[in-house]
């Protein structure tokens, strides 16, 4: 898969796993995934391949099958990207708390050499990556047409009672 992807022969996608699902590998896959490209790779001290990927497009998996090489193959339909949205006074706390998180977890922050802390969409997507939410909640948020519900959720979750969340949309 890595060789084919690097050669530009095929796309691949990553998705969350539903750990609560039965032991059928295909049923563990939720409907939403992200197509990716490999941006760096190396082998670690144990000769394991380490791959850094960049997410390109969120997609809905329409059908999944097991190929002859035992890789899972899928037909999919792309979801539209959330529009970039500027951080404002009401949402600046989300950006500031993300900066604090990355300063406390520098190995995670280093994955984003050009952070976009002024783009609320980027900030919300990073929060959804790092928060330990159940898969179905993450899937619900990332499939919304815009970032609005995620903003309201994050403001409430991060205990920002001084902000009137009903006025954000």
PyMOL CGO cylinders between C-alpha atoms (Angstrom):
from pymol import cmd
from pymol.cgo import CYLINDER

trace = [
    CYLINDER, 0.00, 0.00, 0.00, 2.81, 2.42, 0.91, 0.3, 1, 1, 1, 1, 1, 1,
    CYLINDER, 2.81, 2.42, 0.91, 4.71, 1.64, -2.29, 0.3, 1, 1, 1, 1, 1, 1,
    CYLINDER, 4.71, 1.64, -2.29, 1.59, 2.11, -4.44, 0.3, 1, 1, 1, 1, 1, 1,
    CYLINDER, 1.59, 2.11, -4.44, 0.74, 5.36, -2.69, 0.3, 1, 1, 1, 1, 1, 1,
    CYLINDER, 0.74, 5.36, -2.69, 4.23, 6.82, -3.05, 0.3, 1, 1, 1, 1, 1, 1,
    CYLINDER, 4.23, 6.82, -3.05, 4.23, 5.87, -6.74, 0.3, 1, 1, 1, 1, 1, 1,
    CYLINDER, 4.23, 5.87, -6.74, 0.94, 7.72, -7.17, 0.3, 1, 1, 1, 1, 1, 1,
    CYLINDER, 0.94, 7.72, -7.17, -0.85, 4.54, -8.24, 0.3, 1, 1, 1, 1, 1, 1,
    CYLINDER, -0.85, 4.54, -8.24, -3.60, 4.60, -5.63, 0.3, 1, 1, 1, 1, 1, 1,
    CYLINDER, -3.60, 4.60, -5.63, -5.09, 6.67, -2.84, 0.3, 1, 1, 1, 1, 1, 1,
    CYLINDER, -5.09, 6.67, -2.84, -5.53, 5.38, 0.65, 0.3, 1, 1, 1, 1, 1, 1,
    CYLINDER, -5.53, 5.38, 0.65, -7.67, 6.43, 3.54, 0.3, 1, 1, 1, 1, 1, 1,
    CYLINDER, -7.67, 6.43, 3.54, -7.46, 6.29, 7.29, 0.3, 1, 1, 1, 1, 1, 1,
    CYLINDER, -7.46, 6.29, 7.29, -10.42, 6.01, 9.60, 0.3, 1, 1, 1, 1, 1, 1,
    CYLINDER, -10.42, 6.01, 9.60, -11.29, 5.62, 13.24, 0.3, 1, 1, 1, 1, 1, 1,
    CYLINDER, -11.29, 5.62, 13.24, -12.26, 2.21, 14.57, 0.3, 1, 1, 1, 1, 1, 1,
    CYLINDER, -12.26, 2.21, 14.57, -15.49, 1.43, 16.39, 0.3, 1, 1, 1, 1, 1, 1,
    CYLINDER, -15.49, 1.43, 16.39, -14.04, -0.66, 19.22, 0.3, 1, 1, 1, 1, 1, 1,
    CYLINDER, -14.04, -0.66, 19.22, -17.56, -1.45, 20.44, 0.3, 1, 1, 1, 1, 1, 1,
    CYLINDER, -17.56, -1.45, 20.44, -18.46, -3.26, 17.22, 0.3, 1, 1, 1, 1, 1, 1,
    CYLINDER, -18.46, -3.26, 17.22, -18.25, -7.00, 16.89, 0.3, 1, 1, 1, 1, 1, 1,
    CYLINDER, -18.25, -7.00, 16.89, -15.02, -8.63, 15.77, 0.3, 1, 1, 1, 1, 1, 1,
    CYLINDER, -15.02, -8.63, 15.77, -15.79, -8.30, 12.06, 0.3, 1, 1, 1, 1, 1, 1,
    CYLINDER, -15.79, -8.30, 12.06, -13.02, -6.02, 10.69, 0.3, 1, 1, 1, 1, 1, 1,
    CYLINDER, -13.02, -6.02, 10.69, -15.27, -4.29, 8.17, 0.3, 1, 1, 1, 1, 1, 1,
    CYLINDER, -15.27, -4.29, 8.17, -18.00, -3.58, 10.72, 0.3, 1, 1, 1, 1, 1, 1,
    CYLINDER, -18.00, -3.58, 10.72, -15.42, -1.85, 12.96, 0.3, 1, 1, 1, 1, 1, 1,
    CYLINDER, -15.42, -1.85, 12.96, -14.96, 0.82, 10.30, 0.3, 1, 1, 1, 1, 1, 1,
    CYLINDER, -14.96, 0.82, 10.30, -17.21, 3.85, 10.63, 0.3, 1, 1, 1, 1, 1, 1,
    CYLINDER, -17.21, 3.85, 10.63, -18.68, 5.44, 7.52, 0.3, 1, 1, 1, 1, 1, 1,
    CYLINDER, -18.68, 5.44, 7.52, -16.36, 8.47, 7.51, 0.3, 1, 1, 1, 1, 1, 1,
    CYLINDER, -16.36, 8.47, 7.51, -12.66, 8.34, 6.62, 0.3, 1, 1, 1, 1, 1, 1,
    CYLINDER, -12.66, 8.34, 6.62, -9.97, 10.70, 5.34, 0.3, 1, 1, 1, 1, 1, 1,
    CYLINDER, -9.97, 10.70, 5.34, -7.98, 10.23, 2.16, 0.3, 1, 1, 1, 1, 1, 1,
    CYLINDER, -7.98, 10.23, 2.16, -4.30, 10.84, 2.82, 0.3, 1, 1, 1, 1, 1, 1,
    CYLINDER, -4.30, 10.84, 2.82, -0.92, 11.26, 1.24, 0.3, 1, 1, 1, 1, 1, 1,
    CYLINDER, -0.92, 11.26, 1.24, 2.41, 10.23, 2.68, 0.3, 1, 1, 1, 1, 1, 1,
    CYLINDER, 2.41, 10.23, 2.68, 4.59, 13.25, 3.39, 0.3, 1, 1, 1, 1, 1, 1,
    CYLINDER, 4.59, 13.25, 3.39, 7.47, 11.52, 5.21, 0.3, 1, 1, 1, 1, 1, 1,
    CYLINDER, 7.47, 11.52, 5.21, 8.59, 8.06, 6.25, 0.3, 1, 1, 1, 1, 1, 1,
    CYLINDER, 8.59, 8.06, 6.25, 11.47, 6.45, 8.09, 0.3, 1, 1, 1, 1, 1, 1,
    CYLINDER, 11.47, 6.45, 8.09, 12.26, 3.32, 10.04, 0.3, 1, 1, 1, 1, 1, 1,
    CYLINDER, 12.26, 3.32, 10.04, 12.62, 3.49, 13.80, 0.3, 1, 1, 1, 1, 1, 1,
    CYLINDER, 12.62, 3.49, 13.80, 15.17, 1.76, 16.04, 0.3, 1, 1, 1, 1, 1, 1,
    CYLINDER, 15.17, 1.76, 16.04, 13.14, -1.48, 15.86, 0.3, 1, 1, 1, 1, 1, 1,
    CYLINDER, 13.14, -1.48, 15.86, 13.10, -1.38, 12.04, 0.3, 1, 1, 1, 1, 1, 1,
    CYLINDER, 13.10, -1.38, 12.04, 9.41, -0.54, 12.05, 0.3, 1, 1, 1, 1, 1, 1,
    CYLINDER, 9.41, -0.54, 12.05, 8.22, 1.77, 9.32, 0.3, 1, 1, 1, 1, 1, 1,
    CYLINDER, 8.22, 1.77, 9.32, 7.11, 5.16, 10.62, 0.3, 1, 1, 1, 1, 1, 1,
    CYLINDER, 7.11, 5.16, 10.62, 4.87, 7.14, 8.26, 0.3, 1, 1, 1, 1, 1, 1,
    CYLINDER, 4.87, 7.14, 8.26, 3.72, 10.74, 8.49, 0.3, 1, 1, 1, 1, 1, 1,
    CYLINDER, 3.72, 10.74, 8.49, 0.57, 11.41, 6.48, 0.3, 1, 1, 1, 1, 1, 1,
    CYLINDER, 0.57, 11.41, 6.48, -1.42, 14.48, 5.60, 0.3, 1, 1, 1, 1, 1, 1,
    CYLINDER, -1.42, 14.48, 5.60, -5.19, 14.30, 5.45, 0.3, 1, 1, 1, 1, 1, 1,
    CYLINDER, -5.19, 14.30, 5.45, -6.57, 15.52, 2.13, 0.3, 1, 1, 1, 1, 1, 1,
    CYLINDER, -6.57, 15.52, 2.13, -10.31, 14.93, 1.96, 0.3, 1, 1, 1, 1, 1, 1,
    CYLINDER, -10.31, 14.93, 1.96, -12.94, 13.58, 4.31, 0.3, 1, 1, 1, 1, 1, 1,
    CYLINDER, -12.94, 13.58, 4.31, -15.04, 10.92, 2.59, 0.3, 1, 1, 1, 1, 1, 1,
    CYLINDER, -15.04, 10.92, 2.59, -18.09, 8.73, 3.19, 0.3, 1, 1, 1, 1, 1, 1,
    CYLINDER, -18.09, 8.73, 3.19, -17.33, 5.06, 2.63, 0.3, 1, 1, 1, 1, 1, 1,
    CYLINDER, -17.33, 5.06, 2.63, -20.07, 3.62, 0.43, 0.3, 1, 1, 1, 1, 1, 1,
    CYLINDER, -20.07, 3.62, 0.43, -18.94, 0.01, 0.18, 0.3, 1, 1, 1, 1, 1, 1,
    CYLINDER, -18.94, 0.01, 0.18, -15.96, -1.93, 1.53, 0.3, 1, 1, 1, 1, 1, 1,
    CYLINDER, -15.96, -1.93, 1.53, -14.46, -5.19, 0.31, 0.3, 1, 1, 1, 1, 1, 1,
    CYLINDER, -14.46, -5.19, 0.31, -11.36, -7.25, 1.04, 0.3, 1, 1, 1, 1, 1, 1,
    CYLINDER, -11.36, -7.25, 1.04, -9.00, -7.38, -1.94, 0.3, 1, 1, 1, 1, 1, 1,
    CYLINDER, -9.00, -7.38, -1.94, -6.87, -10.36, -2.97, 0.3, 1, 1, 1, 1, 1, 1,
    CYLINDER, -6.87, -10.36, -2.97, -3.89, -8.82, -1.15, 0.3, 1, 1, 1, 1, 1, 1,
    CYLINDER, -3.89, -8.82, -1.15, -5.99, -8.63, 2.08, 0.3, 1, 1, 1, 1, 1, 1,
    CYLINDER, -5.99, -8.63, 2.08, -6.18, -4.84, 1.96, 0.3, 1, 1, 1, 1, 1, 1,
    CYLINDER, -6.18, -4.84, 1.96, -9.57, -3.25, 2.49, 0.3, 1, 1, 1, 1, 1, 1,
    CYLINDER, -9.57, -3.25, 2.49, -10.81, -1.45, -0.62, 0.3, 1, 1, 1, 1, 1, 1,
    CYLINDER, -10.81, -1.45, -0.62, -13.71, 0.99, -0.69, 0.3, 1, 1, 1, 1, 1, 1,
    CYLINDER, -13.71, 0.99, -0.69, -15.88, 3.09, -2.94, 0.3, 1, 1, 1, 1, 1, 1,
    CYLINDER, -15.88, 3.09, -2.94, -16.39, 6.52, -1.45, 0.3, 1, 1, 1, 1, 1, 1,
    CYLINDER, -16.39, 6.52, -1.45, -17.96, 9.92, -1.91, 0.3, 1, 1, 1, 1, 1, 1,
    CYLINDER, -17.96, 9.92, -1.91, -16.16, 13.13, -0.84, 0.3, 1, 1, 1, 1, 1, 1,
    CYLINDER, -16.16, 13.13, -0.84, -17.57, 15.47, 1.78, 0.3, 1, 1, 1, 1, 1, 1,
    CYLINDER, -17.57, 15.47, 1.78, -17.16, 19.20, 1.20, 0.3, 1, 1, 1, 1, 1, 1,
    CYLINDER, -17.16, 19.20, 1.20, -14.43, 20.95, 3.16, 0.3, 1, 1, 1, 1, 1, 1,
    CYLINDER, -14.43, 20.95, 3.16, -15.43, 23.34, 5.92, 0.3, 1, 1, 1, 1, 1, 1,
    CYLINDER, -15.43, 23.34, 5.92, -14.93, 26.92, 4.83, 0.3, 1, 1, 1, 1, 1, 1,
    CYLINDER, -14.93, 26.92, 4.83, -12.03, 28.72, 6.50, 0.3, 1, 1, 1, 1, 1, 1,
    CYLINDER, -12.03, 28.72, 6.50, -13.35, 30.97, 9.25, 0.3, 1, 1, 1, 1, 1, 1,
    CYLINDER, -13.35, 30.97, 9.25, -11.41, 33.62, 11.12, 0.3, 1, 1, 1, 1, 1, 1,
    CYLINDER, -11.41, 33.62, 11.12, -11.00, 33.26, 14.87, 0.3, 1, 1, 1, 1, 1, 1,
    CYLINDER, -11.00, 33.26, 14.87, -12.79, 36.15, 16.60, 0.3, 1, 1, 1, 1, 1, 1,
    CYLINDER, -12.79, 36.15, 16.60, -13.08, 37.40, 20.17, 0.3, 1, 1, 1, 1, 1, 1,
    CYLINDER, -13.08, 37.40, 20.17, -15.65, 34.72, 21.01, 0.3, 1, 1, 1, 1, 1, 1,
    CYLINDER, -15.65, 34.72, 21.01, -13.56, 31.82, 19.69, 0.3, 1, 1, 1, 1, 1, 1,
    CYLINDER, -13.56, 31.82, 19.69, -10.04, 33.04, 20.46, 0.3, 1, 1, 1, 1, 1, 1,
    CYLINDER, -10.04, 33.04, 20.46, -10.04, 30.91, 23.61, 0.3, 1, 1, 1, 1, 1, 1,
    CYLINDER, -10.04, 30.91, 23.61, -10.15, 27.76, 21.46, 0.3, 1, 1, 1, 1, 1, 1,
    CYLINDER, -10.15, 27.76, 21.46, -7.05, 28.84, 19.61, 0.3, 1, 1, 1, 1, 1, 1,
    CYLINDER, -7.05, 28.84, 19.61, -5.23, 29.89, 22.79, 0.3, 1, 1, 1, 1, 1, 1,
    CYLINDER, -5.23, 29.89, 22.79, -6.02, 26.62, 24.58, 0.3, 1, 1, 1, 1, 1, 1,
    CYLINDER, -6.02, 26.62, 24.58, -4.83, 24.66, 21.55, 0.3, 1, 1, 1, 1, 1, 1,
    CYLINDER, -4.83, 24.66, 21.55, -1.53, 26.58, 21.67, 0.3, 1, 1, 1, 1, 1, 1,
    CYLINDER, -1.53, 26.58, 21.67, -1.23, 25.65, 25.35, 0.3, 1, 1, 1, 1, 1, 1,
    CYLINDER, -1.23, 25.65, 25.35, -1.94, 22.02, 24.58, 0.3, 1, 1, 1, 1, 1, 1,
    CYLINDER, -1.94, 22.02, 24.58, 0.71, 21.91, 21.84, 0.3, 1, 1, 1, 1, 1, 1,
    CYLINDER, 0.71, 21.91, 21.84, 3.26, 23.59, 24.11, 0.3, 1, 1, 1, 1, 1, 1,
    CYLINDER, 3.26, 23.59, 24.11, 2.61, 20.85, 26.70, 0.3, 1, 1, 1, 1, 1, 1,
    CYLINDER, 2.61, 20.85, 26.70, 2.75, 18.14, 23.99, 0.3, 1, 1, 1, 1, 1, 1,
    CYLINDER, 2.75, 18.14, 23.99, 5.55, 19.37, 21.68, 0.3, 1, 1, 1, 1, 1, 1,
    CYLINDER, 5.55, 19.37, 21.68, 5.76, 16.10, 19.74, 0.3, 1, 1, 1, 1, 1, 1,
    CYLINDER, 5.76, 16.10, 19.74, 2.15, 16.55, 18.67, 0.3, 1, 1, 1, 1, 1, 1,
    CYLINDER, 2.15, 16.55, 18.67, 2.55, 20.26, 17.97, 0.3, 1, 1, 1, 1, 1, 1,
    CYLINDER, 2.55, 20.26, 17.97, 5.61, 19.50, 15.83, 0.3, 1, 1, 1, 1, 1, 1,
    CYLINDER, 5.61, 19.50, 15.83, 3.34, 17.67, 13.37, 0.3, 1, 1, 1, 1, 1, 1,
    CYLINDER, 3.34, 17.67, 13.37, 2.08, 21.12, 12.33, 0.3, 1, 1, 1, 1, 1, 1,
    CYLINDER, 2.08, 21.12, 12.33, 5.11, 23.24, 11.37, 0.3, 1, 1, 1, 1, 1, 1,
    CYLINDER, 5.11, 23.24, 11.37, 2.81, 26.00, 10.01, 0.3, 1, 1, 1, 1, 1, 1,
    CYLINDER, 2.81, 26.00, 10.01, -0.09, 26.15, 12.46, 0.3, 1, 1, 1, 1, 1, 1,
    CYLINDER, -0.09, 26.15, 12.46, -3.12, 28.18, 11.42, 0.3, 1, 1, 1, 1, 1, 1,
    CYLINDER, -3.12, 28.18, 11.42, -4.24, 29.43, 14.82, 0.3, 1, 1, 1, 1, 1, 1,
    CYLINDER, -4.24, 29.43, 14.82, -6.20, 32.28, 13.21, 0.3, 1, 1, 1, 1, 1, 1,
    CYLINDER, -6.20, 32.28, 13.21, -8.37, 29.81, 11.19, 0.3, 1, 1, 1, 1, 1, 1,
    CYLINDER, -8.37, 29.81, 11.19, -11.21, 28.53, 13.36, 0.3, 1, 1, 1, 1, 1, 1,
    CYLINDER, -11.21, 28.53, 13.36, -11.80, 25.59, 11.02, 0.3, 1, 1, 1, 1, 1, 1,
    CYLINDER, -11.80, 25.59, 11.02, -8.19, 24.44, 11.39, 0.3, 1, 1, 1, 1, 1, 1,
    CYLINDER, -8.19, 24.44, 11.39, -8.33, 24.91, 15.17, 0.3, 1, 1, 1, 1, 1, 1,
    CYLINDER, -8.33, 24.91, 15.17, -11.55, 22.89, 15.49, 0.3, 1, 1, 1, 1, 1, 1,
    CYLINDER, -11.55, 22.89, 15.49, -10.21, 20.09, 13.30, 0.3, 1, 1, 1, 1, 1, 1,
    CYLINDER, -10.21, 20.09, 13.30, -7.12, 19.82, 15.51, 0.3, 1, 1, 1, 1, 1, 1,
    CYLINDER, -7.12, 19.82, 15.51, -9.30, 19.67, 18.64, 0.3, 1, 1, 1, 1, 1, 1,
    CYLINDER, -9.30, 19.67, 18.64, -11.34, 16.86, 17.09, 0.3, 1, 1, 1, 1, 1, 1,
    CYLINDER, -11.34, 16.86, 17.09, -8.12, 14.96, 16.40, 0.3, 1, 1, 1, 1, 1, 1,
    CYLINDER, -8.12, 14.96, 16.40, -6.84, 15.12, 19.97, 0.3, 1, 1, 1, 1, 1, 1,
    CYLINDER, -6.84, 15.12, 19.97, -9.97, 14.94, 22.12, 0.3, 1, 1, 1, 1, 1, 1,
    CYLINDER, -9.97, 14.94, 22.12, -10.79, 11.48, 23.48, 0.3, 1, 1, 1, 1, 1, 1,
    CYLINDER, -10.79, 11.48, 23.48, -14.36, 11.41, 22.19, 0.3, 1, 1, 1, 1, 1, 1,
    CYLINDER, -14.36, 11.41, 22.19, -16.32, 8.32, 21.23, 0.3, 1, 1, 1, 1, 1, 1,
    CYLINDER, -16.32, 8.32, 21.23, -16.16, 7.62, 17.51, 0.3, 1, 1, 1, 1, 1, 1,
    CYLINDER, -16.16, 7.62, 17.51, -19.84, 8.31, 16.85, 0.3, 1, 1, 1, 1, 1, 1,
    CYLINDER, -19.84, 8.31, 16.85, -19.56, 11.79, 18.41, 0.3, 1, 1, 1, 1, 1, 1,
    CYLINDER, -19.56, 11.79, 18.41, -16.52, 12.67, 16.32, 0.3, 1, 1, 1, 1, 1, 1,
    CYLINDER, -16.52, 12.67, 16.32, -18.24, 11.34, 13.22, 0.3, 1, 1, 1, 1, 1, 1,
    CYLINDER, -18.24, 11.34, 13.22, -21.33, 13.44, 13.99, 0.3, 1, 1, 1, 1, 1, 1,
    CYLINDER, -21.33, 13.44, 13.99, -19.26, 16.60, 14.31, 0.3, 1, 1, 1, 1, 1, 1,
    CYLINDER, -19.26, 16.60, 14.31, -17.02, 16.13, 11.28, 0.3, 1, 1, 1, 1, 1, 1,
    CYLINDER, -17.02, 16.13, 11.28, -19.94, 15.42, 8.96, 0.3, 1, 1, 1, 1, 1, 1,
    CYLINDER, -19.94, 15.42, 8.96, -21.64, 18.74, 9.61, 0.3, 1, 1, 1, 1, 1, 1,
    CYLINDER, -21.64, 18.74, 9.61, -21.83, 21.20, 6.71, 0.3, 1, 1, 1, 1, 1, 1,
    CYLINDER, -21.83, 21.20, 6.71, -19.92, 23.84, 8.66, 0.3, 1, 1, 1, 1, 1, 1,
    CYLINDER, -19.92, 23.84, 8.66, -17.77, 24.27, 11.73, 0.3, 1, 1, 1, 1, 1, 1,
    CYLINDER, -17.77, 24.27, 11.73, -20.59, 25.87, 13.78, 0.3, 1, 1, 1, 1, 1, 1,
    CYLINDER, -20.59, 25.87, 13.78, -21.72, 22.86, 15.81, 0.3, 1, 1, 1, 1, 1, 1,
    CYLINDER, -21.72, 22.86, 15.81, -18.14, 21.92, 16.60, 0.3, 1, 1, 1, 1, 1, 1,
    CYLINDER, -18.14, 21.92, 16.60, -17.45, 25.47, 17.82, 0.3, 1, 1, 1, 1, 1, 1,
    CYLINDER, -17.45, 25.47, 17.82, -20.46, 25.38, 20.13, 0.3, 1, 1, 1, 1, 1, 1,
    CYLINDER, -20.46, 25.38, 20.13, -19.48, 21.93, 21.40, 0.3, 1, 1, 1, 1, 1, 1,
    CYLINDER, -19.48, 21.93, 21.40, -15.87, 22.97, 22.07, 0.3, 1, 1, 1, 1, 1, 1,
    CYLINDER, -15.87, 22.97, 22.07, -16.84, 26.19, 23.83, 0.3, 1, 1, 1, 1, 1, 1,
    CYLINDER, -16.84, 26.19, 23.83, -19.19, 24.25, 26.08, 0.3, 1, 1, 1, 1, 1, 1,
    CYLINDER, -19.19, 24.25, 26.08, -16.68, 21.42, 26.64, 0.3, 1, 1, 1, 1, 1, 1,
    CYLINDER, -16.68, 21.42, 26.64, -13.83, 23.76, 27.50, 0.3, 1, 1, 1, 1, 1, 1,
    CYLINDER, -13.83, 23.76, 27.50, -16.07, 25.51, 30.04, 0.3, 1, 1, 1, 1, 1, 1,
    CYLINDER, -16.07, 25.51, 30.04, -16.31, 28.96, 28.58, 0.3, 1, 1, 1, 1, 1, 1,
    CYLINDER, -16.31, 28.96, 28.58, -19.45, 30.04, 30.40, 0.3, 1, 1, 1, 1, 1, 1,
    CYLINDER, -19.45, 30.04, 30.40, -18.76, 33.71, 29.79, 0.3, 1, 1, 1, 1, 1, 1,
    CYLINDER, -18.76, 33.71, 29.79, -19.43, 33.23, 26.06, 0.3, 1, 1, 1, 1, 1, 1,
    CYLINDER, -19.43, 33.23, 26.06, -23.05, 33.07, 24.87, 0.3, 1, 1, 1, 1, 1, 1,
    CYLINDER, -23.05, 33.07, 24.87, -22.80, 29.97, 22.66, 0.3, 1, 1, 1, 1, 1, 1,
    CYLINDER, -22.80, 29.97, 22.66, -26.29, 30.46, 21.19, 0.3, 1, 1, 1, 1, 1, 1,
    CYLINDER, -26.29, 30.46, 21.19, -25.08, 33.71, 19.56, 0.3, 1, 1, 1, 1, 1, 1,
    CYLINDER, -25.08, 33.71, 19.56, -22.21, 32.10, 17.64, 0.3, 1, 1, 1, 1, 1, 1,
    CYLINDER, -22.21, 32.10, 17.64, -24.18, 30.94, 14.61, 0.3, 1, 1, 1, 1, 1, 1,
]
cmd.load_cgo(trace, "trace")
